[in-house]
């Protein structure tokens, strides 16, 4: 993903949007700090429908017995 300064993005906004629609999003920077991203509306909609990790866990199709019981033993020796 390319990075462009805010000043350049303002001057070439139409081209930045055209590139995003073609699948080349841009990161907009201000004073060297990443501030925003320009991406196509299709990509934005895909991001809206990505389930959270909690929802993925909640939708586990198995039964409670399918998940092994967690051991109380440490998994490895830790030097302190």
mmCIF file of the N, C-alpha and C atoms, coordinates in Angstrom:
data_MODEL
# 
_entry.id   MODEL 
# 
loop_
_atom_site.group_PDB 
_atom_site.id 
_atom_site.type_symbol 
_atom_site.label_atom_id 
_atom_site.label_alt_id 
_atom_site.label_comp_id 
_atom_site.label_asym_id 
_atom_site.label_entity_id 
_atom_site.label_seq_id 
_atom_site.pdbx_PDB_ins_code 
_atom_site.Cartn_x 
_atom_site.Cartn_y 
_atom_site.Cartn_z 
_atom_site.occupancy 
_atom_site.B_iso_or_equiv 
_atom_site.pdbx_formal_charge 
_atom_site.auth_seq_id 
_atom_site.auth_comp_id 
_atom_site.auth_asym_id 
_atom_site.auth_atom_id 
_atom_site.pdbx_PDB_model_num 
ATOM 1   N N  . UNK A 1 1  ? 0.855   -1.165  0.000  1.00 0.00 ? 1  UNK A N  1 
ATOM 2   C CA . UNK A 1 1  ? 0.000   0.000   0.000  1.00 0.00 ? 1  UNK A CA 1 
ATOM 3   C C  . UNK A 1 1  ? 0.902   1.229   0.000  1.00 0.00 ? 1  UNK A C  1 
ATOM 4   N N  . UNK A 1 2  ? 0.607   2.138   -0.869 1.00 0.00 ? 2  UNK A N  1 
ATOM 5   C CA . UNK A 1 2  ? 1.464   3.321   -0.969 1.00 0.00 ? 2  UNK A CA 1 
ATOM 6   C C  . UNK A 1 2  ? 1.057   4.373   0.058  1.00 0.00 ? 2  UNK A C  1 
ATOM 7   N N  . UNK A 1 3  ? 2.021   5.185   0.422  1.00 0.00 ? 3  UNK A N  1 
ATOM 8   C CA . UNK A 1 3  ? 1.778   6.293   1.341  1.00 0.00 ? 3  UNK A CA 1 
ATOM 9   C C  . UNK A 1 3  ? 1.942   7.601   0.582  1.00 0.00 ? 3  UNK A C  1 
ATOM 10  N N  . UNK A 1 4  ? 1.008   8.518   0.804  1.00 0.00 ? 4  UNK A N  1 
ATOM 11  C CA . UNK A 1 4  ? 1.119   9.840   0.199  1.00 0.00 ? 4  UNK A CA 1 
ATOM 12  C C  . UNK A 1 4  ? 0.815   10.896  1.251  1.00 0.00 ? 4  UNK A C  1 
ATOM 13  N N  . UNK A 1 5  ? 1.456   12.037  1.089  1.00 0.00 ? 5  UNK A N  1 
ATOM 14  C CA . UNK A 1 5  ? 1.237   13.134  2.020  1.00 0.00 ? 5  UNK A CA 1 
ATOM 15  C C  . UNK A 1 5  ? -0.134  13.756  1.773  1.00 0.00 ? 5  UNK A C  1 
ATOM 16  N N  . UNK A 1 6  ? -0.716  14.299  2.820  1.00 0.00 ? 6  UNK A N  1 
ATOM 17  C CA . UNK A 1 6  ? -2.035  14.920  2.725  1.00 0.00 ? 6  UNK A CA 1 
ATOM 18  C C  . UNK A 1 6  ? -2.080  15.991  1.644  1.00 0.00 ? 6  UNK A C  1 
ATOM 19  N N  . UNK A 1 7  ? -1.030  16.792  1.560  1.00 0.00 ? 7  UNK A N  1 
ATOM 20  C CA . UNK A 1 7  ? -0.975  17.865  0.557  1.00 0.00 ? 7  UNK A CA 1 
ATOM 21  C C  . UNK A 1 7  ? -1.093  17.283  -0.853 1.00 0.00 ? 7  UNK A C  1 
ATOM 22  N N  . UNK A 1 8  ? -0.354  16.191  -1.108 1.00 0.00 ? 8  UNK A N  1 
ATOM 23  C CA . UNK A 1 8  ? -0.404  15.543  -2.420 1.00 0.00 ? 8  UNK A CA 1 
ATOM 24  C C  . UNK A 1 8  ? -1.776  14.907  -2.659 1.00 0.00 ? 8  UNK A C  1 
ATOM 25  N N  . UNK A 1 9  ? -2.358  14.304  -1.623 1.00 0.00 ? 9  UNK A N  1 
ATOM 26  C CA . UNK A 1 9  ? -3.679  13.675  -1.762 1.00 0.00 ? 9  UNK A CA 1 
ATOM 27  C C  . UNK A 1 9  ? -4.743  14.707  -2.109 1.00 0.00 ? 9  UNK A C  1 
ATOM 28  N N  . UNK A 1 10 ? -4.654  15.885  -1.492 1.00 0.00 ? 10 UNK A N  1 
ATOM 29  C CA . UNK A 1 10 ? -5.615  16.947  -1.808 1.00 0.00 ? 10 UNK A CA 1 
ATOM 30  C C  . UNK A 1 10 ? -5.499  17.362  -3.271 1.00 0.00 ? 10 UNK A C  1 
ATOM 31  N N  . UNK A 1 11 ? -4.285  17.504  -3.729 1.00 0.00 ? 11 UNK A N  1 
ATOM 32  C CA . UNK A 1 11 ? -4.052  17.983  -5.091 1.00 0.00 ? 11 UNK A CA 1 
ATOM 33  C C  . UNK A 1 11 ? -4.448  16.959  -6.147 1.00 0.00 ? 11 UNK A C  1 
ATOM 34  N N  . UNK A 1 12 ? -4.408  15.669  -5.782 1.00 0.00 ? 12 UNK A N  1 
ATOM 35  C CA . UNK A 1 12 ? -4.674  14.611  -6.765 1.00 0.00 ? 12 UNK A CA 1 
ATOM 36  C C  . UNK A 1 12 ? -5.768  13.658  -6.277 1.00 0.00 ? 12 UNK A C  1 
ATOM 37  N N  . UNK A 1 13 ? -6.758  14.189  -5.560 1.00 0.00 ? 13 UNK A N  1 
ATOM 38  C CA . UNK A 1 13 ? -7.782  13.342  -4.950 1.00 0.00 ? 13 UNK A CA 1 
ATOM 39  C C  . UNK A 1 13 ? -8.469  12.435  -5.969 1.00 0.00 ? 13 UNK A C  1 
ATOM 40  N N  . UNK A 1 14 ? -8.810  12.948  -7.110 1.00 0.00 ? 14 UNK A N  1 
ATOM 41  C CA . UNK A 1 14 ? -9.486  12.144  -8.127 1.00 0.00 ? 14 UNK A CA 1 
ATOM 42  C C  . UNK A 1 14 ? -8.639  10.935  -8.519 1.00 0.00 ? 14 UNK A C  1 
ATOM 43  N N  . UNK A 1 15 ? -7.355  11.143  -8.714 1.00 0.00 ? 15 UNK A N  1 
ATOM 44  C CA . UNK A 1 15 ? -6.453  10.041  -9.079 1.00 0.00 ? 15 UNK A CA 1 
ATOM 45  C C  . UNK A 1 15 ? -6.296  9.058   -7.917 1.00 0.00 ? 15 UNK A C  1 
ATOM 46  N N  . UNK A 1 16 ? -6.249  9.562   -6.689 1.00 0.00 ? 16 UNK A N  1 
ATOM 47  C CA . UNK A 1 16 ? -6.133  8.688   -5.513 1.00 0.00 ? 16 UNK A CA 1 
ATOM 48  C C  . UNK A 1 16 ? -7.358  7.783   -5.415 1.00 0.00 ? 16 UNK A C  1 
ATOM 49  N N  . UNK A 1 17 ? -8.538  8.348   -5.640 1.00 0.00 ? 17 UNK A N  1 
ATOM 50  C CA . UNK A 1 17 ? -9.779  7.566   -5.599 1.00 0.00 ? 17 UNK A CA 1 
ATOM 51  C C  . UNK A 1 17 ? -9.806  6.560   -6.751 1.00 0.00 ? 17 UNK A C  1 
ATOM 52  N N  . UNK A 1 18 ? -9.413  6.968   -7.933 1.00 0.00 ? 18 UNK A N  1 
ATOM 53  C CA . UNK A 1 18 ? -9.373  6.042   -9.075 1.00 0.00 ? 18 UNK A CA 1 
ATOM 54  C C  . UNK A 1 18 ? -8.468  4.855   -8.780 1.00 0.00 ? 18 UNK A C  1 
ATOM 55  N N  . UNK A 1 19 ? -7.313  5.117   -8.197 1.00 0.00 ? 19 UNK A N  1 
ATOM 56  C CA . UNK A 1 19 ? -6.392  4.035   -7.850 1.00 0.00 ? 19 UNK A CA 1 
ATOM 57  C C  . UNK A 1 19 ? -7.010  3.103   -6.810 1.00 0.00 ? 19 UNK A C  1 
ATOM 58  N N  . UNK A 1 20 ? -7.693  3.656   -5.819 1.00 0.00 ? 20 UNK A N  1 
ATOM 59  C CA . UNK A 1 20 ? -8.336  2.844   -4.780 1.00 0.00 ? 20 UNK A CA 1 
ATOM 60  C C  . UNK A 1 20 ? -9.396  1.933   -5.389 1.00 0.00 ? 20 UNK A C  1 
ATOM 61  N N  . UNK A 1 21 ? -10.175 2.466   -6.329 1.00 0.00 ? 21 UNK A N  1 
ATOM 62  C CA . UNK A 1 21 ? -11.213 1.672   -6.996 1.00 0.00 ? 21 UNK A CA 1 
ATOM 63  C C  . UNK A 1 21 ? -10.583 0.533   -7.791 1.00 0.00 ? 21 UNK A C  1 
ATOM 64  N N  . UNK A 1 22 ? -9.389  0.749   -8.308 1.00 0.00 ? 22 UNK A N  1 
ATOM 65  C CA . UNK A 1 22 ? -8.677  -0.296  -9.070 1.00 0.00 ? 22 UNK A CA 1 
ATOM 66  C C  . UNK A 1 22 ? -7.960  -1.291  -8.156 1.00 0.00 ? 22 UNK A C  1 
ATOM 67  N N  . UNK A 1 23 ? -8.088  -1.119  -6.849 1.00 0.00 ? 23 UNK A N  1 
ATOM 68  C CA . UNK A 1 23 ? -7.480  -2.078  -5.923 1.00 0.00 ? 23 UNK A CA 1 
ATOM 69  C C  . UNK A 1 23 ? -6.158  -1.639  -5.330 1.00 0.00 ? 23 UNK A C  1 
ATOM 70  N N  . UNK A 1 24 ? -5.826  -0.358  -5.455 1.00 0.00 ? 24 UNK A N  1 
ATOM 71  C CA . UNK A 1 24 ? -4.580  0.162   -4.903 1.00 0.00 ? 24 UNK A CA 1 
ATOM 72  C C  . UNK A 1 24 ? -4.878  1.247   -3.864 1.00 0.00 ? 24 UNK A C  1 
ATOM 73  N N  . UNK A 1 25 ? -5.233  0.838   -2.639 1.00 0.00 ? 25 UNK A N  1 
ATOM 74  C CA . UNK A 1 25 ? -5.534  1.841   -1.612 1.00 0.00 ? 25 UNK A CA 1 
ATOM 75  C C  . UNK A 1 25 ? -4.294  2.656   -1.252 1.00 0.00 ? 25 UNK A C  1 
ATOM 76  N N  . UNK A 1 26 ? -4.515  3.790   -0.608 1.00 0.00 ? 26 UNK A N  1 
ATOM 77  C CA . UNK A 1 26 ? -3.413  4.680   -0.229 1.00 0.00 ? 26 UNK A CA 1 
ATOM 78  C C  . UNK A 1 26 ? -3.540  5.064   1.238  1.00 0.00 ? 26 UNK A C  1 
ATOM 79  N N  . UNK A 1 27 ? -2.402  5.140   1.900  1.00 0.00 ? 27 UNK A N  1 
ATOM 80  C CA . UNK A 1 27 ? -2.343  5.648   3.268  1.00 0.00 ? 27 UNK A CA 1 
ATOM 81  C C  . UNK A 1 27 ? -2.014  7.130   3.177  1.00 0.00 ? 27 UNK A C  1 
ATOM 82  N N  . UNK A 1 28 ? -2.816  7.950   3.838  1.00 0.00 ? 28 UNK A N  1 
ATOM 83  C CA . UNK A 1 28 ? -2.589  9.397   3.844  1.00 0.00 ? 28 UNK A CA 1 
ATOM 84  C C  . UNK A 1 28 ? -1.809  9.746   5.112  1.00 0.00 ? 28 UNK A C  1 
ATOM 85  N N  . UNK A 1 29 ? -0.702  10.454  4.929  1.00 0.00 ? 29 UNK A N  1 
ATOM 86  C CA . UNK A 1 29 ? 0.114   10.856  6.079  1.00 0.00 ? 29 UNK A CA 1 
ATOM 87  C C  . UNK A 1 29 ? 0.057   12.375  6.250  1.00 0.00 ? 29 UNK A C  1 
ATOM 88  N N  . UNK A 1 30 ? 0.192   12.789  7.516  1.00 0.00 ? 30 UNK A N  1 
ATOM 89  C CA . UNK A 1 30 ? 0.266   14.212  7.839  1.00 0.00 ? 30 UNK A CA 1 
ATOM 90  C C  . UNK A 1 30 ? 1.429   14.380  8.795  1.00 0.00 ? 30 UNK A C  1 
ATOM 91  N N  . UNK A 1 31 ? 2.394   15.164  8.404  1.00 0.00 ? 31 UNK A N  1 
ATOM 92  C CA . UNK A 1 31 ? 3.604   15.386  9.193  1.00 0.00 ? 31 UNK A CA 1 
ATOM 93  C C  . UNK A 1 31 ? 4.307   14.056  9.503  1.00 0.00 ? 31 UNK A C  1 
ATOM 94  N N  . UNK A 1 32 ? 4.288   13.132  8.520  1.00 0.00 ? 32 UNK A N  1 
ATOM 95  C CA . UNK A 1 32 ? 4.968   11.852  8.656  1.00 0.00 ? 32 UNK A CA 1 
ATOM 96  C C  . UNK A 1 32 ? 4.201   10.808  9.441  1.00 0.00 ? 32 UNK A C  1 
ATOM 97  N N  . UNK A 1 33 ? 3.027   11.152  9.954  1.00 0.00 ? 33 UNK A N  1 
ATOM 98  C CA . UNK A 1 33 ? 2.230   10.219  10.755 1.00 0.00 ? 33 UNK A CA 1 
ATOM 99  C C  . UNK A 1 33 ? 1.068   9.690   9.913  1.00 0.00 ? 33 UNK A C  1 
ATOM 100 N N  . UNK A 1 34 ? 0.843   8.374   9.944  1.00 0.00 ? 34 UNK A N  1 
ATOM 101 C CA . UNK A 1 34 ? -0.268  7.781   9.208  1.00 0.00 ? 34 UNK A CA 1 
ATOM 102 C C  . UNK A 1 34 ? -1.583  8.242   9.830  1.00 0.00 ? 34 UNK A C  1 
ATOM 103 N N  . UNK A 1 35 ? -2.450  8.836   9.020  1.00 0.00 ? 35 UNK A N  1 
ATOM 104 C CA . UNK A 1 35 ? -3.691  9.421   9.527  1.00 0.00 ? 35 UNK A CA 1 
ATOM 105 C C  . UNK A 1 35 ? -4.958  8.771   8.971  1.00 0.00 ? 35 UNK A C  1 
ATOM 106 N N  . UNK A 1 36 ? -4.958  8.355   7.704  1.00 0.00 ? 36 UNK A N  1 
ATOM 107 C CA . UNK A 1 36 ? -6.177  7.843   7.080  1.00 0.00 ? 36 UNK A CA 1 
ATOM 108 C C  . UNK A 1 36 ? -5.820  6.892   5.947  1.00 0.00 ? 36 UNK A C  1 
ATOM 109 N N  . UNK A 1 37 ? -6.842  6.164   5.477  1.00 0.00 ? 37 UNK A N  1 
ATOM 110 C CA . UNK A 1 37 ? -6.673  5.252   4.346  1.00 0.00 ? 37 UNK A CA 1 
ATOM 111 C C  . UNK A 1 37 ? -7.791  5.523   3.351  1.00 0.00 ? 37 UNK A C  1 
ATOM 112 N N  . UNK A 1 38 ? -7.439  5.566   2.081  1.00 0.00 ? 38 UNK A N  1 
ATOM 113 C CA . UNK A 1 38 ? -8.433  5.675   1.015  1.00 0.00 ? 38 UNK A CA 1 
ATOM 114 C C  . UNK A 1 38 ? -8.500  4.306   0.358  1.00 0.00 ? 38 UNK A C  1 
ATOM 115 N N  . UNK A 1 39 ? -9.687  3.685   0.410  1.00 0.00 ? 39 UNK A N  1 
ATOM 116 C CA . UNK A 1 39 ? -9.874  2.398   -0.231 1.00 0.00 ? 39 UNK A CA 1 
ATOM 117 C C  . UNK A 1 39 ? -11.230 2.383   -0.911 1.00 0.00 ? 39 UNK A C  1 
ATOM 118 N N  . UNK A 1 40 ? -11.432 1.408   -1.782 1.00 0.00 ? 40 UNK A N  1 
ATOM 119 C CA . UNK A 1 40 ? -12.684 1.344   -2.528 1.00 0.00 ? 40 UNK A CA 1 
ATOM 120 C C  . UNK A 1 40 ? -13.841 1.014   -1.585 1.00 0.00 ? 40 UNK A C  1 
ATOM 121 N N  . UNK A 1 41 ? -15.042 1.379   -1.995 1.00 0.00 ? 41 UNK A N  1 
ATOM 122 C CA . UNK A 1 41 ? -16.223 1.096   -1.186 1.00 0.00 ? 41 UNK A CA 1 
ATOM 123 C C  . UNK A 1 41 ? -16.433 -0.405  -1.054 1.00 0.00 ? 41 UNK A C  1 
ATOM 124 N N  . UNK A 1 42 ? -16.122 -1.172  -2.100 1.00 0.00 ? 42 UNK A N  1 
ATOM 125 C CA . UNK A 1 42 ? -16.245 -2.635  -2.031 1.00 0.00 ? 42 UNK A CA 1 
ATOM 126 C C  . UNK A 1 42 ? -15.346 -3.211  -0.941 1.00 0.00 ? 42 UNK A C  1 
ATOM 127 N N  . UNK A 1 43 ? -14.098 -2.741  -0.867 1.00 0.00 ? 43 UNK A N  1 
ATOM 128 C CA . UNK A 1 43 ? -13.178 -3.209  0.173  1.00 0.00 ? 43 UNK A CA 1 
ATOM 129 C C  . UNK A 1 43 ? -13.670 -2.805  1.558  1.00 0.00 ? 43 UNK A C  1 
ATOM 130 N N  . UNK A 1 44 ? -14.203 -1.605  1.679  1.00 0.00 ? 44 UNK A N  1 
ATOM 131 C CA . UNK A 1 44 ? -14.763 -1.129  2.936  1.00 0.00 ? 44 UNK A CA 1 
ATOM 132 C C  . UNK A 1 44 ? -15.906 -2.033  3.395  1.00 0.00 ? 44 UNK A C  1 
ATOM 133 N N  . UNK A 1 45 ? -16.810 -2.391  2.476  1.00 0.00 ? 45 UNK A N  1 
ATOM 134 C CA . UNK A 1 45 ? -17.924 -3.268  2.827  1.00 0.00 ? 45 UNK A CA 1 
ATOM 135 C C  . UNK A 1 45 ? -17.448 -4.639  3.270  1.00 0.00 ? 45 UNK A C  1 
ATOM 136 N N  . UNK A 1 46 ? -16.392 -5.159  2.639  1.00 0.00 ? 46 UNK A N  1 
ATOM 137 C CA . UNK A 1 46 ? -15.838 -6.453  3.060  1.00 0.00 ? 46 UNK A CA 1 
ATOM 138 C C  . UNK A 1 46 ? -15.339 -6.371  4.501  1.00 0.00 ? 46 UNK A C  1 
ATOM 139 N N  . UNK A 1 47 ? -14.692 -5.274  4.835  1.00 0.00 ? 47 UNK A N  1 
ATOM 140 C CA . UNK A 1 47 ? -14.185 -5.106  6.197  1.00 0.00 ? 47 UNK A CA 1 
ATOM 141 C C  . UNK A 1 47 ? -15.310 -5.010  7.220  1.00 0.00 ? 47 UNK A C  1 
ATOM 142 N N  . UNK A 1 48 ? -16.439 -4.467  6.836  1.00 0.00 ? 48 UNK A N  1 
ATOM 143 C CA . UNK A 1 48 ? -17.580 -4.359  7.747  1.00 0.00 ? 48 UNK A CA 1 
ATOM 144 C C  . UNK A 1 48 ? -18.134 -5.720  8.146  1.00 0.00 ? 48 UNK A C  1 
ATOM 145 N N  . UNK A 1 49 ? -17.971 -6.709  7.280  1.00 0.00 ? 49 UNK A N  1 
ATOM 146 C CA . UNK A 1 49 ? -18.575 -8.016  7.524  1.00 0.00 ? 49 UNK A CA 1 
ATOM 147 C C  . UNK A 1 49 ? -17.598 -9.053  8.059  1.00 0.00 ? 49 UNK A C  1 
ATOM 148 N N  . UNK A 1 50 ? -16.414 -8.643  8.449  1.00 0.00 ? 50 UNK A N  1 
ATOM 149 C CA . UNK A 1 50 ? -15.454 -9.574  9.050  1.00 0.00 ? 50 UNK A CA 1 
ATOM 150 C C  . UNK A 1 50 ? -15.893 -9.803  10.490 1.00 0.00 ? 50 UNK A C  1 
ATOM 151 N N  . UNK A 1 51 ? -16.178 -11.064 10.860 1.00 0.00 ? 51 UNK A N  1 
ATOM 152 C CA . UNK A 1 51 ? -16.635 -11.322 12.226 1.00 0.00 ? 51 UNK A CA 1 
ATOM 153 C C  . UNK A 1 51 ? -15.512 -11.132 13.239 1.00 0.00 ? 51 UNK A C  1 
ATOM 154 N N  . UNK A 1 52 ? -15.895 -10.752 14.434 1.00 0.00 ? 52 UNK A N  1 
ATOM 155 C CA . UNK A 1 52 ? -14.909 -10.605 15.504 1.00 0.00 ? 52 UNK A CA 1 
ATOM 156 C C  . UNK A 1 52 ? -14.456 -11.993 15.964 1.00 0.00 ? 52 UNK A C  1 
ATOM 157 N N  . UNK A 1 53 ? -13.350 -12.047 16.654 1.00 0.00 ? 53 UNK A N  1 
ATOM 158 C CA . UNK A 1 53 ? -12.845 -13.324 17.168 1.00 0.00 ? 53 UNK A CA 1 
ATOM 159 C C  . UNK A 1 53 ? -13.856 -13.936 18.137 1.00 0.00 ? 53 UNK A C  1 
ATOM 160 N N  . UNK A 1 54 ? -14.485 -13.092 18.946 1.00 0.00 ? 54 UNK A N  1 
ATOM 161 C CA . UNK A 1 54 ? -15.492 -13.583 19.892 1.00 0.00 ? 54 UNK A CA 1 
ATOM 162 C C  . UNK A 1 54 ? -16.667 -14.238 19.184 1.00 0.00 ? 54 UNK A C  1 
ATOM 163 N N  . UNK A 1 55 ? -17.119 -13.629 18.084 1.00 0.00 ? 55 UNK A N  1 
ATOM 164 C CA . UNK A 1 55 ? -18.234 -14.224 17.330 1.00 0.00 ? 55 UNK A CA 1 
ATOM 165 C C  . UNK A 1 55 ? -17.820 -15.530 16.671 1.00 0.00 ? 55 UNK A C  1 
ATOM 166 N N  . UNK A 1 56 ? -16.577 -15.604 16.208 1.00 0.00 ? 56 UNK A N  1 
ATOM 167 C CA . UNK A 1 56 ? -16.102 -16.864 15.633 1.00 0.00 ? 56 UNK A CA 1 
ATOM 168 C C  . UNK A 1 56 ? -16.092 -17.965 16.693 1.00 0.00 ? 56 UNK A C  1 
ATOM 169 N N  . UNK A 1 57 ? -15.637 -17.641 17.891 1.00 0.00 ? 57 UNK A N  1 
ATOM 170 C CA . UNK A 1 57 ? -15.648 -18.632 18.967 1.00 0.00 ? 57 UNK A CA 1 
ATOM 171 C C  . UNK A 1 57 ? -17.068 -19.033 19.345 1.00 0.00 ? 57 UNK A C  1 
ATOM 172 N N  . UNK A 1 58 ? -17.952 -18.057 19.423 1.00 0.00 ? 58 UNK A N  1 
ATOM 173 C CA . UNK A 1 58 ? -19.340 -18.337 19.793 1.00 0.00 ? 58 UNK A CA 1 
ATOM 174 C C  . UNK A 1 58 ? -20.048 -19.197 18.754 1.00 0.00 ? 58 UNK A C  1 
ATOM 175 N N  . UNK A 1 59 ? -19.610 -19.142 17.513 1.00 0.00 ? 59 UNK A N  1 
ATOM 176 C CA . UNK A 1 59 ? -20.263 -19.919 16.457 1.00 0.00 ? 59 UNK A CA 1 
ATOM 177 C C  . UNK A 1 59 ? -19.624 -21.296 16.268 1.00 0.00 ? 59 UNK A C  1 
ATOM 178 N N  . UNK A 1 60 ? -18.768 -21.735 17.199 1.00 0.00 ? 60 UNK A N  1 
ATOM 179 C CA . UNK A 1 60 ? -18.128 -23.045 17.113 1.00 0.00 ? 60 UNK A CA 1 
ATOM 180 C C  . UNK A 1 60 ? -19.202 -24.117 16.962 1.00 0.00 ? 60 UNK A C  1 
ATOM 181 N N  . UNK A 1 61 ? -19.133 -24.947 15.899 1.00 0.00 ? 61 UNK A N  1 
ATOM 182 C CA . UNK A 1 61 ? -20.212 -25.894 15.625 1.00 0.00 ? 61 UNK A CA 1 
ATOM 183 C C  . UNK A 1 61 ? -20.192 -27.155 16.500 1.00 0.00 ? 61 UNK A C  1 
ATOM 184 N N  . UNK A 1 62 ? -19.136 -27.368 17.249 1.00 0.00 ? 62 UNK A N  1 
ATOM 185 C CA . UNK A 1 62 ? -19.029 -28.590 18.036 1.00 0.00 ? 62 UNK A CA 1 
ATOM 186 C C  . UNK A 1 62 ? -19.744 -28.494 19.377 1.00 0.00 ? 62 UNK A C  1 
ATOM 187 N N  . UNK A 1 63 ? -19.634 -29.584 20.130 1.00 0.00 ? 63 UNK A N  1 
ATOM 188 C CA . UNK A 1 63 ? -20.193 -29.630 21.473 1.00 0.00 ? 63 UNK A CA 1 
ATOM 189 C C  . UNK A 1 63 ? -19.124 -29.244 22.486 1.00 0.00 ? 63 UNK A C  1 
ATOM 190 N N  . UNK A 1 64 ? -19.561 -28.968 23.694 1.00 0.00 ? 64 UNK A N  1 
ATOM 191 C CA . UNK A 1 64 ? -18.617 -28.578 24.754 1.00 0.00 ? 64 UNK A CA 1 
ATOM 192 C C  . UNK A 1 64 ? -17.579 -29.677 24.988 1.00 0.00 ? 64 UNK A C  1 
ATOM 193 N N  . UNK A 1 65 ? -17.969 -30.929 24.815 1.00 0.00 ? 65 UNK A N  1 
ATOM 194 C CA . UNK A 1 65 ? -17.055 -32.054 25.012 1.00 0.00 ? 65 UNK A CA 1 
ATOM 195 C C  . UNK A 1 65 ? -15.979 -32.161 23.943 1.00 0.00 ? 65 UNK A C  1 
ATOM 196 N N  . UNK A 1 66 ? -16.130 -31.466 22.850 1.00 0.00 ? 66 UNK A N  1 
ATOM 197 C CA . UNK A 1 66 ? -15.137 -31.498 21.775 1.00 0.00 ? 66 UNK A CA 1 
ATOM 198 C C  . UNK A 1 66 ? -13.876 -30.704 22.117 1.00 0.00 ? 66 UNK A C  1 
ATOM 199 N N  . UNK A 1 67 ? -13.981 -29.844 23.114 1.00 0.00 ? 67 UNK A N  1 
ATOM 200 C CA . UNK A 1 67 ? -12.853 -29.002 23.493 1.00 0.00 ? 67 UNK A CA 1 
ATOM 201 C C  . UNK A 1 67 ? -12.142 -29.652 24.677 1.00 0.00 ? 67 UNK A C  1 
ATOM 202 N N  . UNK A 1 68 ? -10.835 -29.946 24.553 1.00 0.00 ? 68 UNK A N  1 
ATOM 203 C CA . UNK A 1 68 ? -10.126 -30.592 25.664 1.00 0.00 ? 68 UNK A CA 1 
ATOM 204 C C  . UNK A 1 68 ? -10.061 -29.683 26.898 1.00 0.00 ? 68 UNK A C  1 
ATOM 205 N N  . UNK A 1 69 ? -10.042 -30.298 28.054 1.00 0.00 ? 69 UNK A N  1 
ATOM 206 C CA . UNK A 1 69 ? -9.948  -29.556 29.310 1.00 0.00 ? 69 UNK A CA 1 
ATOM 207 C C  . UNK A 1 69 ? -8.550  -28.969 29.423 1.00 0.00 ? 69 UNK A C  1 
ATOM 208 N N  . UNK A 1 70 ? -8.478  -27.731 29.842 1.00 0.00 ? 70 UNK A N  1 
ATOM 209 C CA . UNK A 1 70 ? -7.195  -27.043 29.971 1.00 0.00 ? 70 UNK A CA 1 
ATOM 210 C C  . UNK A 1 70 ? -6.453  -27.552 31.204 1.00 0.00 ? 70 UNK A C  1 
ATOM 211 N N  . UNK A 1 71 ? -5.185  -27.849 31.045 1.00 0.00 ? 71 UNK A N  1 
ATOM 212 C CA . UNK A 1 71 ? -4.354  -28.352 32.129 1.00 0.00 ? 71 UNK A CA 1 
ATOM 213 C C  . UNK A 1 71 ? -3.899  -27.210 33.027 1.00 0.00 ? 71 UNK A C  1 
ATOM 214 N N  . UNK A 1 72 ? -3.752  -27.493 34.330 1.00 0.00 ? 72 UNK A N  1 
ATOM 215 C CA . UNK A 1 72 ? -3.233  -26.512 35.269 1.00 0.00 ? 72 UNK A CA 1 
ATOM 216 C C  . UNK A 1 72 ? -1.714  -26.469 35.272 1.00 0.00 ? 72 UNK A C  1 
ATOM 217 N N  . UNK A 1 73 ? -1.079  -27.483 34.647 1.00 0.00 ? 73 UNK A N  1 
ATOM 218 C CA . UNK A 1 73 ? 0.380   -27.559 34.627 1.00 0.00 ? 73 UNK A CA 1 
ATOM 219 C C  . UNK A 1 73 ? 0.945   -26.517 33.673 1.00 0.00 ? 73 UNK A C  1 
ATOM 220 N N  . UNK A 1 74 ? 2.110   -25.954 34.010 1.00 0.00 ? 74 UNK A N  1 
ATOM 221 C CA . UNK A 1 74 ? 2.751   -25.038 33.057 1.00 0.00 ? 74 UNK A CA 1 
ATOM 222 C C  . UNK A 1 74 ? 3.141   -25.770 31.780 1.00 0.00 ? 74 UNK A C  1 
ATOM 223 N N  . UNK A 1 75 ? 3.035   -25.115 30.658 1.00 0.00 ? 75 UNK A N  1 
ATOM 224 C CA . UNK A 1 75 ? 3.346   -25.757 29.400 1.00 0.00 ? 75 UNK A CA 1 
ATOM 225 C C  . UNK A 1 75 ? 4.839   -25.904 29.154 1.00 0.00 ? 75 UNK A C  1 
ATOM 226 N N  . UNK A 1 76 ? 5.634   -25.118 29.867 1.00 0.00 ? 76 UNK A N  1 
ATOM 227 C CA . UNK A 1 76 ? 7.083   -25.202 29.727 1.00 0.00 ? 76 UNK A CA 1 
ATOM 228 C C  . UNK A 1 76 ? 7.747   -24.642 30.981 1.00 0.00 ? 76 UNK A C  1 
ATOM 229 N N  . UNK A 1 77 ? 9.010   -24.968 31.136 1.00 0.00 ? 77 UNK A N  1 
ATOM 230 C CA . UNK A 1 77 ? 9.779   -24.481 32.272 1.00 0.00 ? 77 UNK A CA 1 
ATOM 231 C C  . UNK A 1 77 ? 10.212  -23.037 31.985 1.00 0.00 ? 77 UNK A C  1 
ATOM 232 N N  . UNK A 1 78 ? 9.996   -22.167 32.943 1.00 0.00 ? 78 UNK A N  1 
ATOM 233 C CA . UNK A 1 78 ? 10.359  -20.762 32.784 1.00 0.00 ? 78 UNK A CA 1 
ATOM 234 C C  . UNK A 1 78 ? 11.453  -20.431 33.786 1.00 0.00 ? 78 UNK A C  1 
ATOM 235 N N  . UNK A 1 79 ? 12.591  -19.914 33.290 1.00 0.00 ? 79 UNK A N  1 
ATOM 236 C CA . UNK A 1 79 ? 13.675  -19.498 34.181 1.00 0.00 ? 79 UNK A CA 1 
ATOM 237 C C  . UNK A 1 79 ? 13.362  -18.115 34.705 1.00 0.00 ? 79 UNK A C  1 
ATOM 238 N N  . UNK A 1 80 ? 13.380  -17.965 36.012 1.00 0.00 ? 80 UNK A N  1 
ATOM 239 C CA . UNK A 1 80 ? 13.124  -16.653 36.608 1.00 0.00 ? 80 UNK A CA 1 
ATOM 240 C C  . UNK A 1 80 ? 14.396  -16.015 37.096 1.00 0.00 ? 80 UNK A C  1 
# 
